Amino acid sequence: MTIDAPAAPAITLDQRGRAELQFLSGLRASLAPLRSAIRTRLEQSGALDDPFDDIESLRERTDAALSDSADLRLLGATLRWSRDRATPRAVAAFERSRDSLEPLALAGAEIDDIVAGDAPRYWSYEFHGTAGGWDGHEHMGFIHHELVYRHIIMAAYGGDIYAVRGKVAAAAPRETYRRILDLGAGTGQYTMKLAETYPDAEIIALDISRSALGYALRRGLDAGHTWRGVRAPAEATGLPAASVDLVTSFIMLHEVPPHVTRGVLDEAFRVLAPGGDIHFSDVTPYRERSTYQAWADDWDAENGSEPWWRTAASMNLSDLARAAGFTDIVERGLGDGNYPWVLTARKPEDIPEASS
Ligand SMILES: C[S@@+](CC[C@H](N)C(=O)[O-])C[C@H]1O[C@@H](n2cnc3c(N)ncnc32)[C@H](O)[C@@H]1O
């Protein structure tokens, strides 16, 4: 099968690979009626009627209402099973067609490797069931982006799942950024939108994953962009102080524990020039969701290998930004259901030398 989506490489898989990825995609697509039935059951039970103080008390109510729901059990088991299968099947499909796929997957440029020693332990968790973690295969960036996301997830849900990143990029406070740092750039989905939105800016794509960064640089180059790729933790970038005017990220913060979130804000403050901005988009706080949506986010995170989602959706990011020294702090939703959610803030122009 040849996929000719815009800006995507033409990928040819063998018959077994096509069949296995199509099966997993079809299985995901077939779950929509189960979700509707569960929602109806929750609404009829009254468990969603009252506002909630915290996610634990909401879950007590909803879990009691769904305790004998066969639909919920089937949904959870199918999601977990299909996630566990997705990366191994995609890796196997890649290996059987390595000769034709590897040239498409090779890194686009040299990466500046600033990681000292091993990557942080929290990062090696198998997020989303990605077997072996973000670098579980030398070409995991390509495999994840092109086979898991394009062939399974996008094929199941349709539409452009990356478009929302353009909306986030355009919502940063200014149009005049010259030096942008994209934290947790992954395979460059958000980086690409930043490059389109701020065509005159120099962009640094930063991630701990070598395979994701390599494929990001490849995708950037194929689209005519020259990004610098830096392999380092967002909380210790190794970049010079006051060297960029926008630090931004899309869906990285919910993949780190809270002490690292604090570290990322401190590091952003350090690398920003005075007057520079942060613009982070991540999970919508539960307090800003409808009762049903808060339940659905939390249940999906629990069943989707997202160890830090609940913490991220329950914390007050504005407080952490204030503690790091930022001012002009604004948190807001950009679309329906307050998704995507962004936090924007500024490093003051006049700050004591010691904290710059
Ligand atoms: C869900 S992906 C998001 C990728 C991309 N920003 C996008 O638009 O989809 C999260 C990325 O954050 C990276 N990451 C997680 N923790 C990190 C950290 N402390 N420092 C740098 N990158 C990190 C992961 O390696 C992964 O590539």
The ligand as an SDF file (V2000), in Angstrom:
LIG
                    3D

 27 29  0  0  0  0  0  0  0  0999 V2000
    4.2460   13.2760   23.2370 C   0  0  0  0  0  0  0  0  0  0  0  0
    5.8170   13.6440   22.5540 S   0  0  0  0  0  0  0  0  0  0  0  0
    5.5090   15.2460   21.9010 C   0  0  0  0  0  0  0  0  0  0  0  0
    6.2700   15.4980   20.6250 C   0  0  0  0  0  0  0  0  0  0  0  0
    5.9920   16.8000   19.9090 C   0  0  0  0  0  0  0  0  0  0  0  0
    6.2110   17.9820   20.7360 N   0  0  0  0  0  0  0  0  0  0  0  0
    4.6170   16.8840   19.2610 C   0  0  0  0  0  0  0  0  0  0  0  0
    4.2810   17.9560   18.8090 O   0  0  0  0  0  0  0  0  0  0  0  0
    3.9200   15.8870   19.1620 O   0  0  0  0  0  0  0  0  0  0  0  0
    6.7880   14.0250   23.9730 C   0  0  0  0  0  0  0  0  0  0  0  0
    8.2730   14.1630   23.6580 C   0  0  0  0  0  0  0  0  0  0  0  0
    8.8860   14.7430   24.7930 O   0  0  0  0  0  0  0  0  0  0  0  0
   10.1530   14.1410   24.9580 C   0  0  0  0  0  0  0  0  0  0  0  0
   10.5490   14.3490   26.3550 N   0  0  0  0  0  0  0  0  0  0  0  0
    9.9830   13.8450   27.4730 C   0  0  0  0  0  0  0  0  0  0  0  0
   10.6060   14.2980   28.5680 N   0  0  0  0  0  0  0  0  0  0  0  0
   11.5910   15.1330   28.1350 C   0  0  0  0  0  0  0  0  0  0  0  0
   12.5780   15.9270   28.7850 C   0  0  0  0  0  0  0  0  0  0  0  0
   12.6880   15.9700   30.0950 N   0  0  0  0  0  0  0  0  0  0  0  0
   13.4200   16.6450   28.0290 N   0  0  0  0  0  0  0  0  0  0  0  0
   13.3350   16.6400   26.6800 C   0  0  0  0  0  0  0  0  0  0  0  0
   12.4200   15.8990   26.0010 N   0  0  0  0  0  0  0  0  0  0  0  0
   11.5540   15.1650   26.7200 C   0  0  0  0  0  0  0  0  0  0  0  0
    9.9680   12.6980   24.5640 C   0  0  0  0  0  0  0  0  0  0  0  0
   11.2010   12.1040   24.2330 O   0  0  0  0  0  0  0  0  0  0  0  0
    8.9910   12.8470   23.3920 C   0  0  0  0  0  0  0  0  0  0  0  0
    9.6890   12.9270   22.1720 O   0  0  0  0  0  0  0  0  0  0  0  0
  1  2  1  0
  2  3  1  0
  2 10  1  0
  3  4  1  0
  4  5  1  0
  5  6  1  0
  5  7  1  0
  7  8  2  0
  7  9  1  0
 10 11  1  0
 11 12  1  0
 11 26  1  0
 12 13  1  0
 13 14  1  0
 13 24  1  0
 14 15  1  0
 14 23  1  0
 15 16  2  0
 16 17  1  0
 17 18  1  0
 17 23  2  0
 18 19  1  0
 18 20  2  0
 20 21  1  0
 21 22  2  0
 22 23  1  0
 24 25  1  0
 24 26  1  0
 26 27  1  0
M  CHG  2   2   1   9  -1
M  END
$$$$
